Amino acid sequence: MTANQLMFGIFSAIIIVFSILTVTSHKILRAAVFLLFVLVSTAGLYFMLNYQFLAAVQLTLYAGGIVVLIIFSILLTSHISQRFEPVGWKKSVFSALAAIAGAILSIITILDYKFTATTEAAKAIDMKLIGKSLLSVDYDGYVLPFEVISILLIAAMVGAIVIAKKGGPEKTQSQTINP
């Protein structure tokens, strides 16, 4: 077993374990921290594939942006000890069926794809080309994906605030006037 295979196994195990912990955790702050481990491990896989730019985007946008915003919104709304409601058995069964169907579809797709090795040398990184691609709206441009990611960040922030505010003590107007 080579070092690359060992690191791939470690990153894969971390992603699988912490993904399961993220969706099964009843404490919201723990779920956010588990999600952080998943996103950082995914960036580690990108680094192993020599996709440094994609790994940097993964770390800054997802691990750095979304998770930090979620954690801050939880901490700012003072519901750090809030627990999620238990999930009913019907939702658990349908979630398990959806997860199994997705896993089967992914495995079939991966097994049917013919992976071929390349003999091409790695291309040199040209920062001017990356900068022009980031600002381009052409076929190889990245403006649209960055706009989609910004909408995702806004949706994640709104979702985190809604989850954090949910079930908190509500004060009526009479309670605020009469202490």
ABEGO torsion letter per residue (X at the ends): XBAAAAAAAAAAAAAAAAAAAAAABABAAAAAAAAAAAAAAAAAAAAAAGBAAAAAAAAAAAAAAAAAAAAAAAAAAGAAABBBBBBBAAAAAAAAAAAAAAAAAAAAAAAABBBBBBABBBBBBBAAAAAAAAABABAABAAAAAAAAAAAAAAAAAAAAAAAABGBBBBBAAAAABX
